[in-house]
Amino acid sequence: MEKYIWLFPIIFIFHDMEEIIGFGIWLQKNTKMLAEKYPFVLKTYNNFSTEGFDLAVFEELIVCIAFSALALYTNTEFFRLLWLGGFIACTLHFIIHIGQSIIIRQYIPSLITSIICLPISIWIISECISILILQFNIIKIVLFSLIGIIVVLLNLKFAQSLIGKLQKNGSYPI
């Protein structure tokens, strides 16, 4: 399993670079459509700034690296299973982006890397589960995976709150 652990932050960085590069531009170009069809999206990003978005992604990357480092260097059941949950959450995130693009029927910044990363991530997860199943029972794997997913979801909420906190030269209107 050790050979897969650092792939989590690498995949995360690869995917989030597409979001960092394109999300602000995409949000500006699609404000009208989002206001008409998906106002909750605009509400989520009402204080959007590129700098704030970058800060949120950076914070999530720190958590991803921490999960990976703890899983690798402590070599404990708790952190390995927590890592798995975090990686599963990241993989579910790819599925959500693909679904978002299908629902709005257009490209969103994150679609290309989600399509690329999804099969790779599913393969890594299945490899890790096949390794972990020899050490732990399936209930423990599922339980800790759920805990990891919850931690990632709570952190995502926190990271999204950072988006409006860091702005260059004041607020940027969408």
PyMOL commands that set and color helices and strands:
alter all, ss='L'
color gray80, all
select helices_A, chain A and resi 2-5+7-29+31-37+39-44+50-74+77-104+111-132+138-162
alter helices_A, ss='H'
color red, helices_A
deselect
rebuild
show_as cartoon
